Amino acid sequence: MSLNNLKSELVRKGIKQKDAAAYMGMTASNFNKKLSEAVPFTVDEIKMLRSRYFPHADLNYLLESDGDVPTERERLHHYAEAIGNELTKDGAKPDPEVDEIVELFHGCAEAYAEREAG
């Protein structure tokens, strides 16, 4: 899955993903996950992005998906990574407690996916 139009417009305007992420108060990794549709943008986030960078762009165009759908396992693992990214901001020292929390979420994602498959 991917918001290819939004990605293309960022490139076309010379906007780096890390700069857009910083403007929105999130990590570059989390912003990338939102662009790849692993984690959804909130309505407020997309309004911020449009207001700052694409004031005349059609929201339907910007948010058009390529249509690929991640598996439930992939979606849950992306959420685990997003949680870790939110708990550890860019440039912060690694935190063993955060790593442990993320691993617990990954374990829960695997257990859920296995239960659903089995």
DRENNUGU-844807 format. One line per field, with one value per residue (C-alpha): x, y, z; residue number from 1; residue in three letters. Coordinates in steps of 0.001 Angstrom, whole numbers. Each point is the difference from the previous one (the first is absolute). Last residue first. Layout:
N
px: c(X,...)
py: c(Y,...)
pz: c(Z,...)
resi: c(NUM,...)
resn: c(ALA,...)
//
This chain:
118
px: c(-4962,380,-1788,1909,3303,-733,-959,3091,2234,-1522,272,3664,595,-1724,2255,3036,-1068,-361,3442,1592,-1663,1426,3456,47,2198,1205,-2216,935,-3418,-2656,-339,-3509,-1618,2389,-666,-3756,475,2060,-2764,-2589,2047,91,-3792,-476,2433,-1782,-3405,1270,659,-2417,1306,-2387,2421,-1744,-1347,500,1507,-2531,-2976,1369,35,3055,-229,1547,2687,2950,-1124,-3771,196,2351,-1939,-3306,1557,1115,-3361,-1875,2347,2465,-255,2842,1292,-1333,3414,-179,-999,2900,2315,-1318,646,3578,593,-1063,-2979,-665,-1801,2686,2644,-1749,-178,3721,842,-2074,2022,-1972,1369,-3401,-111,1314,-2791,-2508,1209,-342,-3528,-910,1549,-1909,1196,-1166)
py: c(-21634,3146,2243,-1496,357,3643,787,-1714,1797,3394,-662,-880,3164,1988,-1610,776,3647,142,-1565,2454,2847,-1316,-425,3668,949,3600,2582,1398,-488,-487,-3214,-690,1054,-2151,-3007,406,304,-3203,-1914,1483,-1183,-3483,20,1038,-2615,-2783,1196,-241,3215,1171,1294,2610,2553,2429,3422,2336,2913,-276,-273,2967,2216,2226,3778,330,-2632,552,1640,-397,-3464,-1329,1519,-1314,-3455,39,1231,-2773,-2572,-1710,-3776,-2342,-2538,2307,344,3751,-591,-2357,2626,2572,-2442,-539,3722,448,2141,3643,917,2446,-2591,-2592,2411,668,-3721,-703,2501,2585,720,1064,-2875,-2406,878,-152,-3456,-1333,1410,-1546,-3348,-394,-3559,-3461)
pz: c(12766,-2024,2511,2924,-1857,-851,3610,1427,-2498,781,3748,-395,-2016,2756,2607,-2162,-147,3781,474,-2412,1886,3275,-1551,-1038,-2928,334,-1619,-3399,-1503,2692,1965,1316,-3276,-1982,2217,-440,-3758,-25,1813,-2370,-2979,1539,305,-3632,-1267,1938,-1204,-3555,-1836,-2709,-3301,-1347,-1415,2302,-914,2938,-1928,-2835,2338,1955,-3101,-25,335,3466,-686,2349,3234,-154,-1553,2641,2867,-1399,-399,3603,1306,-1837,1474,-2328,41,986,-2514,-2681,-1697,506,3633,490,-1478,2466,2859,-1162,-421,3607,840,821,-3239,-1073,913,-2185,-2932,407,270,-3113,-1970,-1927,-3475,-1342,-2497,2645,2432,-2847,-968,3555,252,-3334,941,3252,432,689)
resi: c(118,117,116,115,114,113,112,111,110,109,108,107,106,105,104,103,102,101,100,99,98,97,96,95,94,93,92,91,90,89,88,87,86,85,84,83,82,81,80,79,78,77,76,75,74,73,72,71,70,69,68,67,66,65,64,63,62,61,60,59,58,57,56,55,54,53,52,51,50,49,48,47,46,45,44,43,42,41,40,39,38,37,36,35,34,33,32,31,30,29,28,27,26,25,24,23,22,21,20,19,18,17,16,15,14,13,12,11,10,9,8,7,6,5,4,3,2,1)
resn: c(GLY,ALA,GLU,ARG,GLU,ALA,TYR,ALA,GLU,ALA,CYS,GLY,HIS,PHE,LEU,GLU,VAL,ILE,GLU,ASP,VAL,GLU,PRO,ASP,PRO,LYS,ALA,GLY,ASP,LYS,THR,LEU,GLU,ASN,GLY,ILE,ALA,GLU,ALA,TYR,HIS,HIS,LEU,ARG,GLU,ARG,GLU,THR,PRO,VAL,ASP,GLY,ASP,SER,GLU,LEU,LEU,TYR,ASN,LEU,ASP,ALA,HIS,PRO,PHE,TYR,ARG,SER,ARG,LEU,MET,LYS,ILE,GLU,ASP,VAL,THR,PHE,PRO,VAL,ALA,GLU,SER,LEU,LYS,LYS,ASN,PHE,ASN,SER,ALA,THR,MET,GLY,MET,TYR,ALA,ALA,ALA,ASP,LYS,GLN,LYS,ILE,GLY,LYS,ARG,VAL,LEU,GLU,SER,LYS,LEU,ASN,ASN,LEU,SER,MET)
//
